[in-house]
Amino acid sequence: MLLERLRRQGFQIEFRSHAEAILKVDFPAALLELESAMRSLAIPIDELVHSGGGETKGTQRLRRSLTELGWNKGVFEIRKTINENVFESQTHIIDHVKNFDGGTIVLEIEWNNKDPFFDRDLENFKRLHAEGAISVGVIVTRGTSMQEQMRELVHRFAVGKGLSEIAGLSALGLSPTNRQRTDYTRRAQRPGATFAEAWASGFVQDKYGASTTHWQKLDDRIRRGVGNPCPLLLIGLPANIVTFDEPPEVVQELLDEAVAASEEDQ
């Protein structure tokens, strides 16, 4: 099975529109490179909590790993001309592009954008594939396990830091808005709630909520046929790549152990 090592580490892997056959036959080197770039990916919980805008440092490291393997930013310009007159011109900017002997593969990482970015990516892939510019499109996003366990992960961080009141947020380098402070306080007043639980719940809803880019939102679009018939490889990042103060060598040991345990179960 393709990308088996990543599967055993918990990554979600899904192929659409014959992408599996295309990659297996024409792009085995691309599969090896993708697996190499992702197999050691780890995101410390502090980065997950403190990341601004769209990415953690962990996903930035993934981008650098891909770039080092030759997956660079690419610009595709499609022009329609009649008698040398340009009637239509469209430019598509893709974060990671690599040319292989069998064709071109493009890749986008949607860690934490607004979910309409999936529409943009899939429509770009569809157009470029229809024009013969690419063979396969790849999208990497937060997987189901990470999205479902996000509140639990953030709560574990809060408990580990001893967060018990709103004043403690500044000590963690966090600067909530007045609206967020009011929300955390309201949640903490619920029967049986702790402030750590209240903050984790509100924080995740604000920052990693249902309207951001994650597997379910991507799957919804795929099922509706967005991007079809471009061959697609979809990769979901699992919860177990989020780490809690473990040194890098320990993280790698844990990832290797997960693979070994999975192999024993086969």
ABEGO torsion letter per residue (X at the ends): XBGAAAAAAGBBBBBBGGAAAAAAAAAAAAAAAAAAAAAABBBBAAAAAABBEABBAAAAAAAAAAAAAGBBBBBBBBBBBBGGBBABBBBBBBABBBBBAAEBBBBBBBABBBAAAAAAAAAAAAAAAAAGABABBBBBBBBAAAAAAAAAAAAAAAAAAGBABAAAAAAAGBBBBAAAAAAAAAAAABBGBBAAAAAAAAAAAAAABAABBBAAAAAAAAAAGBGOABBBBBBBBBAAABBBGBBAAAAAAAAAAAAAAAAAAX
